[in-house]
Amino acid sequence: MLRARRVALAGLARAGEGAPGPAPGLGLGLGLGLARSARLLLPPGGAAQPDPQGWREAVAAAVGALQAGGLVAVPTDTVYGVACLAQDSGAVRSIYSLKGRNGRKPLAICLGDVDRLYRYCQVNVPDELLRDLLPGPVTLVLKRSEELNKDLNPFTSLVGVRIPNHPFIRELARACSGPLALTSANVSCQASTLTVSEFQDLWPQLSLIIDGGPIGDVQSPECRLGSTVVDLSVSGKFTIIRPGCALTPTVEILRQKYGLIPESS
């Protein structure tokens, strides 16, 4: 039974995409009437400056595209991702089509803050544990709540949750009324991407591409590992579904600080 459960959970590890040119500027009302595959460059230093104008306008443009049912490519703290509104069933179908993925392989949800997690998940671990791991390069797999769109991952009672440690996607998630559905910006079974040019075959299917520059060292295979995916749905235990890029610190926190034990085979 445990083996069958792990096979089913493995899909969550894949949850933890005419080429467009960059938009000429960010102050031109890009949140409305976006052309297909518009591309926005995040302002230099935007992540370090307190709410720069260009940063706000990029967030507004992405919110507009998402609310119109579109798919938006976004930088995260691990690899590039593609996001849509998780509560929008049509957008969820579009993201599956983009990935070439069947509906039995789950998508993760992305939130801006830990506090919002309780609305969409049933949590059976201490709040402090969540805050020790999030935001960060970790996907936590928990039991889903009734609030989550039933057309999102309809064949599992679990959902992977991401709060990336990247200011743009956190601000974007905060600006949306519900969670984002988030997946890596690549066709299923292909390598994860660290620059927008690496997934340009997907550009025609995207409403907006947020170009935050290279994520990590593009020459390093370790930078393409994606988030560490850990199942916390069983009280007192954890299961590593995908080692990812943060395995050692994640396991140390779970075992040494909170006394969780790995689920044995």
C-alpha positions as CSV (number, residue, x, y, z in Angstrom):
1,M,0.0,0.0,0.0
2,L,2.8,2.4,0.9
3,R,4.5,1.7,-2.5
4,A,1.3,2.4,-4.4
5,R,0.9,5.6,-2.4
6,R,4.4,6.8,-3.2
7,V,3.8,6.1,-6.9
8,A,0.7,8.3,-6.7
9,L,2.6,11.0,-4.8
10,A,5.5,11.0,-7.3
11,G,3.4,13.0,-9.7
12,L,3.5,15.9,-7.1
13,A,7.2,16.1,-7.5
14,R,6.7,17.1,-11.1
15,A,4.2,19.8,-10.2
16,G,6.9,21.5,-7.3
17,E,6.7,27.1,-20.4
18,G,7.0,33.4,-33.5
19,A,9.2,34.5,-30.5
20,P,8.1,37.6,-28.7
21,G,10.4,40.5,-28.0
22,P,10.6,42.4,-24.8
23,A,7.9,45.0,-24.2
24,P,9.3,48.5,-24.9
25,G,8.3,49.8,-21.4
26,L,6.4,49.1,-18.3
27,G,4.3,52.3,-18.0
28,L,2.0,51.6,-20.9
29,G,-1.0,50.0,-19.4
30,L,0.3,46.4,-20.1
31,G,-2.2,45.0,-17.5
32,L,-5.0,45.4,-20.1
33,G,-5.3,44.0,-23.6
34,L,-2.1,42.0,-23.5
35,A,-0.9,40.6,-26.8
36,R,-0.1,37.0,-26.8
37,S,3.4,36.3,-25.5
38,A,4.2,39.8,-24.4
39,R,7.6,39.9,-22.5
40,L,8.5,42.2,-19.7
41,L,12.0,42.6,-18.3
42,L,12.0,43.2,-14.5
43,P,13.7,46.5,-13.7
44,P,17.4,46.1,-12.7
45,G,17.7,46.0,-8.9
46,G,13.9,45.6,-8.5
47,A,14.2,42.8,-6.0
48,A,16.4,44.9,-3.8
49,Q,14.5,48.2,-4.0
50,P,11.4,48.9,-1.9
51,D,8.5,48.5,-4.4
52,P,9.9,50.3,-7.4
53,Q,7.5,51.7,-10.0
54,G,8.5,49.2,-12.7
55,W,8.1,46.3,-10.3
56,R,4.6,47.3,-9.4
57,E,3.7,47.7,-13.1
58,A,5.1,44.2,-13.9
59,V,3.0,42.7,-11.1
60,A,-0.1,44.6,-12.4
61,A,0.5,43.3,-15.9
62,A,0.8,39.7,-14.7
63,V,-2.4,40.0,-12.6
64,G,-4.2,41.3,-15.7
65,A,-3.1,38.4,-17.8
66,L,-4.0,35.9,-15.1
67,Q,-7.4,37.3,-14.5
68,A,-8.1,37.1,-18.3
69,G,-7.5,33.3,-18.0
70,G,-3.9,33.4,-19.3
71,L,-0.7,31.6,-18.5
72,V,2.2,33.7,-17.2
73,A,5.9,32.6,-17.1
74,V,7.5,33.7,-13.9
75,P,10.9,33.5,-12.2
76,T,11.1,31.6,-8.9
77,D,13.8,30.9,-6.3
78,T,14.7,27.6,-8.1
79,V,13.7,27.5,-11.8
80,Y,11.3,29.4,-14.2
81,G,7.7,28.5,-13.7
82,V,4.4,28.9,-15.5
83,A,1.4,30.1,-13.4
84,C,-2.3,30.4,-13.8
85,L,-5.2,31.0,-11.4
86,A,-5.8,27.7,-9.6
87,Q,-9.5,28.4,-9.2
88,D,-9.9,29.0,-12.9
89,S,-10.7,25.5,-14.4
90,G,-10.2,26.7,-18.0
91,A,-6.7,28.1,-17.2
92,V,-5.8,24.8,-15.4
93,R,-6.7,22.9,-18.5
94,S,-4.6,25.2,-20.6
95,I,-1.6,24.7,-18.3
96,Y,-1.9,20.9,-18.7
97,S,-2.1,21.3,-22.4
98,L,1.0,23.5,-22.4
99,K,3.0,20.9,-20.4
100,G,1.8,18.0,-22.5
101,R,0.8,16.5,-19.2
102,N,-2.3,14.3,-18.4
103,G,-4.7,15.4,-15.7
104,R,-3.5,12.7,-13.3
105,K,-0.1,14.4,-12.7
106,P,-0.8,17.1,-10.1
107,L,0.0,20.8,-10.2
108,A,1.3,22.6,-7.1
109,I,-0.3,25.7,-5.8
110,C,1.7,28.9,-5.0
111,L,0.9,31.4,-2.2
112,G,2.5,34.6,-1.1
113,D,2.4,33.9,2.7
114,V,2.1,31.0,5.1
115,D,-1.1,32.5,6.6
116,R,-3.0,31.8,3.4
117,L,-2.0,28.2,3.4
118,Y,-4.5,27.3,6.0
119,R,-7.4,28.1,3.7
120,Y,-6.5,25.6,1.1
121,C,-4.8,22.9,3.1
122,Q,-5.4,20.7,6.2
123,V,-2.4,21.3,8.3
124,N,-1.2,18.7,10.9
125,V,2.2,20.2,11.7
126,P,3.2,23.1,13.9
127,D,2.9,26.6,12.3
128,E,6.6,27.2,13.3
129,L,7.6,24.2,11.1
130,L,5.9,25.8,8.1
131,R,7.6,29.1,8.7
132,D,11.0,27.3,9.1
133,L,10.7,25.9,5.6
134,L,8.6,28.6,3.8
135,P,9.3,30.8,2.0
136,G,12.0,28.7,0.4
137,P,12.9,26.1,-2.2
138,V,10.6,23.5,-0.7
139,T,7.2,22.1,-1.8
140,L,5.1,20.8,1.1
141,V,2.5,18.2,0.3
142,L,-0.5,18.4,2.5
143,K,-4.2,17.3,2.5
144,R,-6.2,19.7,0.4
145,S,-9.2,21.6,1.8
146,E,-12.7,22.0,0.3
147,E,-11.8,25.6,-0.7
148,L,-9.4,24.4,-3.5
149,N,-10.9,24.1,-7.0
150,K,-12.0,20.5,-7.4
151,D,-10.9,20.6,-11.1
152,L,-7.3,21.1,-9.9
153,N,-5.8,17.6,-9.3
154,P,-9.1,15.9,-9.1
155,F,-7.6,12.4,-8.6
156,T,-5.8,13.1,-5.3
157,S,-6.7,14.3,-1.9
158,L,-3.3,16.0,-1.5
159,V,-1.7,19.1,-2.9
160,G,1.8,20.5,-3.1
161,V,2.3,24.0,-1.8
162,R,5.0,26.4,-2.8
163,I,5.9,29.8,-1.3
164,P,9.1,30.6,-3.4
165,N,11.7,32.9,-1.8
166,H,11.5,35.3,-4.8
167,P,9.9,38.8,-4.3
168,F,8.2,39.0,-7.7
169,I,6.2,35.8,-7.5
170,R,5.3,36.4,-3.8
171,E,4.0,39.9,-4.7
172,L,2.1,38.4,-7.6
173,A,0.5,35.7,-5.4
174,R,-0.5,38.3,-2.8
175,A,-2.1,40.4,-5.5
176,C,-4.4,37.5,-6.6
177,S,-7.5,36.6,-4.6
178,G,-6.8,32.9,-4.8
179,P,-3.8,30.6,-5.2
180,L,-1.8,30.3,-8.3
181,A,-1.3,26.9,-10.0
182,L,2.4,26.6,-10.6
183,T,4.5,24.2,-12.6
184,S,8.0,24.4,-14.2
185,A,8.4,26.2,-17.5
186,N,9.2,23.2,-19.6
187,V,7.4,20.3,-21.4
188,S,7.0,17.4,-19.1
189,C,10.1,15.1,-18.8
190,Q,12.4,17.8,-20.3
191,A,15.0,19.8,-18.3
192,S,14.0,22.6,-16.0
193,T,14.8,26.1,-17.3
194,L,16.9,28.9,-15.8
195,T,16.4,31.6,-18.5
196,V,13.4,32.6,-20.6
197,S,15.1,31.7,-23.8
198,E,15.4,28.1,-22.7
199,F,11.6,27.6,-23.0
200,Q,11.0,29.8,-26.1
201,D,9.1,26.9,-27.8
202,L,6.4,27.6,-25.2
203,W,6.2,31.3,-25.7
204,P,3.3,31.3,-28.3
205,Q,1.1,29.6,-25.7
206,L,1.8,32.2,-23.0
207,S,0.0,35.4,-22.4
208,L,3.0,37.1,-20.6
209,I,6.6,36.3,-19.9
210,I,8.3,37.9,-16.9
211,D,12.0,37.9,-17.6
212,G,13.9,38.2,-14.3
213,G,17.2,37.2,-15.9
214,P,19.2,34.0,-15.3
215,I,18.3,32.0,-12.2
216,G,21.5,30.7,-10.7
217,D,24.4,29.2,-12.7
218,V,23.0,28.0,-16.0
219,Q,26.1,25.7,-16.4
220,S,25.4,23.9,-13.1
221,P,23.1,20.8,-13.2
222,E,22.4,21.3,-9.5
223,C,20.7,24.6,-10.2
224,R,18.1,22.7,-12.3
225,L,17.0,20.3,-9.5
226,G,13.9,22.3,-8.5
227,S,12.4,22.4,-5.1
228,T,12.7,19.6,-2.5
229,V,9.3,18.0,-2.3
230,V,8.3,16.5,1.0
231,D,5.0,14.9,2.0
232,L,3.8,15.9,5.5
233,S,0.3,14.6,5.2
234,V,0.8,11.8,7.7
235,S,1.1,13.0,11.3
236,G,4.5,12.6,12.8
237,K,6.1,11.4,9.6
238,F,7.6,12.7,6.4
239,T,8.3,11.3,3.0
240,I,10.8,12.8,0.5
241,I,9.1,12.7,-2.9
242,R,11.9,14.5,-4.7
243,P,15.3,15.4,-3.2
244,G,15.6,18.7,-5.1
245,C,18.0,21.4,-4.1
246,A,17.3,21.7,-0.4
247,L,17.3,18.1,0.8
248,T,19.8,18.2,3.7
249,P,18.6,21.4,5.5
250,T,15.0,20.3,5.0
251,V,15.6,16.8,6.6
252,E,17.6,18.4,9.4
253,I,14.7,20.7,10.3
254,L,12.1,17.9,10.1
255,R,14.1,15.3,12.1
256,Q,16.2,17.3,14.6
257,K,14.0,20.2,15.4
258,Y,10.5,18.6,15.1
259,G,11.2,14.9,15.7
260,L,9.4,13.7,12.6
261,I,10.5,10.4,11.3
262,P,10.9,9.2,7.7
263,E,8.1,7.0,6.6
264,S,9.6,3.5,6.2
265,S,9.1,1.2,3.3
